[in-house]
């Protein structure tokens, strides 16, 4: 009996519940420790439901943001940014889902690759189009000014 106790690990010696109860507790614990996962998914779905529909028809007149002055590449880059950003948001939800990470690690890894690719591509698109917009990088917080003014 003493040799059997000596061969056991401290986890086995200190266990107060059955292995089945421990497994059930381990499955329930991650969502309790990550209460922000469900609100993140809900906000992502609501945001995508709001942001994407005007751009599904690929009609520049329905865009919420117009370029100033009009550029030919603005709308295609804007649509690419919105679609890739939506893919990145959905992939991020898959990344933080504990069950998927634990049960299907291959899907978790692929969603991570999709997330990184979509997020980098969407950010490159927005860096290109932000100076073209009315409220872009060069226009934030500025009122339209007189072009004859010295520092317009």
ABEGO torsion letter per residue (X at the ends): XAAAAAABBAAAAABABBAAAAAAAAAAAAAAABAAAAAAAAAAAAAAAAAAAAAAAGBAAABABBBOBBBAAAAAAAAAAAAAAAAAAAAAAAAABAAAAAABAAAAAAAAAAAAAAAAAAAAAAAAAAAABAABAAABGBBBBBAABABX
